[in-house]
Amino acid sequence: MLEAPPVNLVGCYPQVSIQGFQYLVDFGAGETIRYHRVNKDKTCSCDTPFCEAVEVVRQYLQAGGQRAPEPAIIPTCPICGAKTYPDRNWDGKYTKSPGWRCEKGGLRHFLEAKCERIKKQLAENPWLIPPAPGYPGVKRDEVMTWEECEAINRKTFLETGYDPTA
């Protein structure tokens, strides 16, 4: 029995690869639209209703091709409930939380939601320096702001007549 020679598929088109959470279909240099990006919901970046790239991806997967990873679940906006989309410029450097923008409220809704989260965390943990054995600790509301210090100094200056700037 004769065995068929191996087929070199490197130069064959269309080629399917994974790019992010999508499939990148390359139809070759001779096509008007060479690259198509197909989502997991079977839609193509070219917006053609029955794009050939979707069928190419289906055949690729049926033949045992590697599946694209699942996209991260993008939450709805906690302020208005609209869709959000990722904004890498606002990813949390230390918290590792992803940045996003709202379709309706934009960056403002992201910052409002972040502010509410910070307020909640401050209310749950009022300590600037938590208590330790032999030390009572320092709460945030026990620390004076520069405005409060300035008001006390102004009152002292007016009562005593002392002006350190004179």
Secondary structure, DSSP 8 states (H G I E B T S, - for coil): ---------TT-SSEEEEETTEEEEE--TTSSS-EEEE-TTS-BTT--TT-HHHHHHHHHHHTT-------------TTT---EEE-GGG--TTT----EEETTTBHHHHHHHHHHHHHHHHHH--EEE--BTTB--EEGGGS--HHHHHHHHHHHHHHH---TT-
